[in-house]
Amino acid sequence: MAGSAGDGGRDGAAGAGGTAGTDGAGGTAALPTEQEVLFVGGFMSQLYEELSVNLENDINRALQNAARALNVHIDLPLNQSIDIAIGDAIANALPRIELPFETGGYISFYTQMRYFDMEGIAHQDLSDVSESFDTSESVGHNAAAILEFLRSTDKQIIIVSHSKGGLDTLDALLDAPELWGDTVVGWVALQAPFYGSPVADPAPAAINALLLGAVGGNGQSVDDLKTVTRVPYMDANEERIANLTASIPIISAYSTYEASASVTGFASTFASGIFNAALVSALTQIVVDNYWATPLNIPRVISASTTAAIALIRLRVETALAAAVATIGLMDLTNVYMNTVPGVPNDGLVPKDSTALPGAIHRQMALGDHASPVMDVDPLKNFWTVGARNDLTLELITEVRSLGDSPL
């Protein structure tokens, strides 16, 4: 059965600004054997995964390969010469370059899938099980990939989509009413821009095609996110959407926030983390120690103190930089843009109102940006903890199942 639209919570469910309650980690029953969760990632999520998983290894591999090719050529008397291959030694001695990615960072649904594994909750990631699905492709292309999977599975599916993955899912389901309530028994749409995103509107189609073509995508995927595309789509499919939301339980969830960091704020945080009272005290002690070592040689005192001070500041920069970067949200610039231009509550990429699928339950999540429900973005600011993200996902799945005929 379908739930009614609105922001209010019901028993055990999330109300506006909050999250639902659960039995706690380890106390949740597994899905029936005939059911599983299908995760459908958002725009470009596969590229984020490629960066976080493979880029660090690729960089180190390339550096080592370049080093191994190094030879030293020495000319000897009597027209003799020798090549000394030192590349292997250099390659083996190279320090490993480590990018600031936590394990699983920037990968959509990574922590949820690890958590579901521990809880014994059956799940699949569409990116892993579909060769056709590509998060940088158009809505029509990905809708076909989703339908191909749904028509081939023998499971009952609870879909959990993120962002553009919600548009892909909607387009697929509208074309397959025979799957409603039979194969697809529930859908949680996280931050789906059903009515488009103002962030996509200024992007020229030609530029979209050029940039996305470089990573194997399709410029149509950005055009599909524009308000001028989505509003007519939703209007044209009003009746079919009403039939869908009356046939299966659907929760459309959103978050909002307002960026507190700026370039000025970042610089201030960064500088104050270095040049503070603790640094002044340490530098004072350095100068005092150097003065008493050679009290009659002031140039030497200045030189030695400066060298020691620079070394100390360099050490402090590393710590201060990490603290300052952690104040910057991944979506802060676009959040500021949408707050000043359209002036609507948003998560940095999608306005709240755009996520309201007619006939579905409209659920507010905790304060956070567009990345919060699906990924960690260290070393940038994370609005949610891993535990909050995992619990919220499970709570929404539990709620959408309780609205149907398959209570836990």
N, C-alpha and C positions, 0 to 999 in steps of 0.2 A: 504494500500500500504506500501511497505517497504522503509526505508530510506537508503541512501548510507553510507558506513562505513567512519570513519574518526574522527579526533579530533576537527574539526572546528565547530563553533556554527552557527545556522541559526537564522532567525528573532525571537526574544523573547526567544531563547534557549541559553544554556550555551556554551561559548567558552572554550578553554583550560585554565584551571586555574581559571575559574569563575563559576557563577551560573546564571540560567535564571531569567528573571524578571517576576513578577506576579502582579496581581491587588491589592495585599495586603490582610492581614487577614480580613476576613469577606466579601471580595468582590468576592469570587470565587463561580461560579455556582455549584450546586450539580450535581452529575452524573444523567443521565436519570434513570428512575425507573427500566429499564431493565438491568442496569449495576451495578457492584460493584467491589471493589478492594479486591484481595486475597493476604494476606501477608504470605510468606513462609520463615520461619526462617532458620538460618544457623546452622552449626555444634555445638551441645551441648547447643543450646540456651535455651532449656527447662530446662537443669540443672541449668543454670544461674538464670532462673526465679524461680526455686524451692529454690535456695539459698537465693535470695533476698526477696522473699515473705514469706517463711515459716521458714527459719533457725532461725531467731531471736525469733519467737514465740516458736519454738521447744526447744531452749536453755532455755528460761525462764520457760517454762512448766516443763522441766526436773529438773531444780533446785528447783522449788517449790515442785514437787512431792517428791524429795529426802528429802527436809526439813520436809515435813509433816510426814515422817516416823520416825522422831527423837523422842525418849523417854528418860527420865532420870529415872534410877532405884535407889531407895534409900532403904537400909536395915535398918529396925527398930528393937528395942528390942523385945525379946520374939519371935524370929523367924518370925517376921512380916516384910513386905516390901511394898513399894508403887511405882507405875510407874506414873510419871508425864509427860503427853503428851504435850510437848511444841512446837511440830512441826508446828501446825497451826499458832501459834503466830510468829514463825520464818519465815515461808513461807510468811505470810502477810507483814512482815517487810522487806523482801528482796528487795534491790533496783533493778529495772529492768535493765537488760543488754541490751544495745542498740548497734547494729552493725552499722558501718559507711556506711549504704546504704540509699540513698535518696529514696523517694517514687517512685517506678517504675524503680529504678536503676538496671542496668544489665539485663533488660528485653527488648528483641528485639521488636522494633516498638511500644513501650509503649506510647511515647509522640505523635507519629503520629496518633495512634488510638484515643487518647483523643482529639487531634486537629481535626481529621476528624469527631468525634462525634459533636463537637461544630459547624463545618462547614456544617453538614448535608450530609456528603459524606459517602455513603454506603460502608462497608468494613467488612471483616471477617479475623480471624487469623486461618490458617490451623490447628495449634496445638489445637485450641479450638473446631473445628468442625469435626476433624478426629480422631477417636480412634486409627487408624493404624499408622498415621504419627508420627515418632520419630526421632528427630534430631541427635540422636546418633546411628541411624541405617544406613544400606548401601544405596547407591544410588538406586539400584534396588527395595529395599523394599519401600522406600519413593516415588519413581516414581509411584508405584502401588497405593499407598495411594492418591497421587495427582490425578491420573486418576479416581479413585473411586469417588472423590469429583466432579471433572469436569463433569463426565458423569451423575451425579445425580442432578446437579444444573439446574435451569431454567433461570439463569442470564447470561448475557455476562460478561466475567471476564477480568479484567486487573490485571495481576500477578505482584507483587513486591516481589522479592526474595532477599535473602542476602547470600553471601558466598556459602557454600555447598548447600544451598537451590536452587541456580541456577543450580547446576549439577543435583539435583533431578528433577527440573522443565524441564530441557532440555531433560533428558532421558524419562520423561513422554510424552512430546510433540512430540518427534520423533516417538513414537509408536502410535500416534493418530492424523494423518493428517486430519481426519474428523472433528476435533475440531478447526482447524486453521481458523480464521476469522469468525467462527460461534459462538462457545462458548468462545474461547480465542481471544480477539480483540486487545491485546497489552501486552507487557512484559517489565518490567524494572528489569534488573539483576544487583544488587549492589555487586561489588567486588567478582564476581564468579571466582573461579580458574579453568576455563575451561581446561587449559593445565597443571593443577596441581600446587602444592606448594612445594618448596624445604624444607620447614619446616617439611612436612610430610615424606619426603624421608628416613631419617635415622631411622624412628621408625620401629622396628622389628614387624612382624605380630603377633608373639606369645604374645608379651607384649601388643600390641593393644587389642587383644582379652581378655587378663586378666584384664586390667584396665577398658575397656569399659564394660566388662561383669559384673563388680562390680556395675555399675549403670544401668544395664538393657540394655546395648547397644550391638553393634556388632563390632568386630575388623575390619571387612571389610570396615566400614565407614572411617577409616583412610587410609586404603590401596586405597580406591577410590579417595583419595585426592593426591596421589603420582603422580609425573610427569611420572613415568614409566607406570602408569595405564592410565593417562589422554591423553597423546600424541597419543598412538595407538588408543584410543577410538575416538578422534577427527578426526584422519586420516581415520579410518574405516567408519565414519559417515559423511564424507565431503559432499557427494551429498545430503543426507537427511537434513543436516544442511542448505545447500544452498536453498533447497526447502522451509524449514521453514522460513528462514529470508526473502525470497521473497514473503511469503504469509501473514505474520503479521508483524506489526512494532515492532522492538525490540531495546531497548537502553541498552547497557552494560556500566556501569559507574564504574570508579575507582578513588582512591585517593592515594597519596603518601606523605611521609614525611621522615625526618631523625631525629632519636632520638638525642636530645640535652643533655639529662640527663644521668648520669652514677652513679655508686656507689660513686665515688669520688665527683661528683657534688651534689649528694644527701646529703652526709655527710657534705660537706662544707655549703650547704644551711641550713641544720639542725643546725649545730653548730653556724653559724653566726646569726641565728635567736634567739639564746639564749645568747651567750656571745658577746654582742655588747656594744656600748657606753652607751646605756640606762641602761643596767644591771650594768656596772661599776659604773655609777653615783648612782644608787640605793644602791649598796653594800657599796659604800663610805659613804653614808648618814647613813646607818645602823651602820657601825663601829664608825662613829663620835658620833652618839646618844648614843651608848653603852659606849663609852669612857667617855663622860661627865657625864654619870649616875654613873660610878664607876671608876674615873680616876686613882686610885691607885691599882686597881685589874685587871691587864692585862689578867690573865688566864680567868677571868669571862668575860671580853670584847670579847676575842677570842671565847669562848664557846657560848655565847649568839649570837654573830654576825654570827657564823657558822650555828646555828640552824635557824636563820631568813633567812640566805642566801639560805639554802637548800629548805626551804618552798617557797621562791620566785622563785628559779630555777625550782622547780616542776611545778609551775603554768605556767611559761614561756615555759616549755617543751611541754605542751599540744598544745599551740598555734603554736610554732615553728614546731612541728611534722606535724601538719595539712598543714602548708605552704610548708614544704619540700616534703611531700608525693604528693602534688599537682603538683610537677615538674616531677613526674615519670609517663610515659605513660604505659598503660596496655601492649602494644606490643613492648616496647623498646628493650628488649633483643633479640627477634626474628628479629626486624628491623635491629639491629646491625649485627646479624648473616647473614642476607641476603645481607646487604651492603658489608660485608667483604668476603663472600664466593662466591655467584653468582654475586654480584656486580651489581644488577639491581634495578631500582626504584621500590619501594614496599610500602605497607601499614602496614607492620609488619608481615603479614601472606601471602599475595598474591602479586606476582610481577605484575606490570602494564601489561606487554605483555600477561600474562596468562589470563587476563580478556577480551581479544579481541576476541569476537565471530565472525567468518567470516560472512560478509554480514550484520551485525548489526551496528548501529551507536555506535561508541566508544566515550564515553563522559568523560571528566576529571571533577572531583568534586574539591571542595576547599581542601586545604592542611589538611590532617588528617589521623588518623590511621584506622585500620580495624573496630574498634568499632564505629567510629564517625557517620556514616550514620544511625545507628540503635539504639544506646543506650547511656545513661549516665553512667559514670564509677566512680563517686565520691566515695571515696575521692581522687582517682587518677586523672591524668590530663585529662580534656576534651578539645579536639581541637575545637569542635563546640558547639554553644549554642543550647538550645532546639528550639528556633525560627528558627535558620539556618537549623537545621535538618528537622523540619516540612515543612518549605518552599521549601527546595530542593526536598523532596519527592513529594510534590504536583506539583512542576514545571516539574519534570520528567514524572509524570503521565499525566499532561496536554500536554506535548510535544508528548508523545507516542500516545495519543489519537488524536492529531492534524495530525499525520502522517497517520492515518487510515481514516475511513469514519464517525467518530463520533466527530467532532469538538465541543468545548464548546459553 
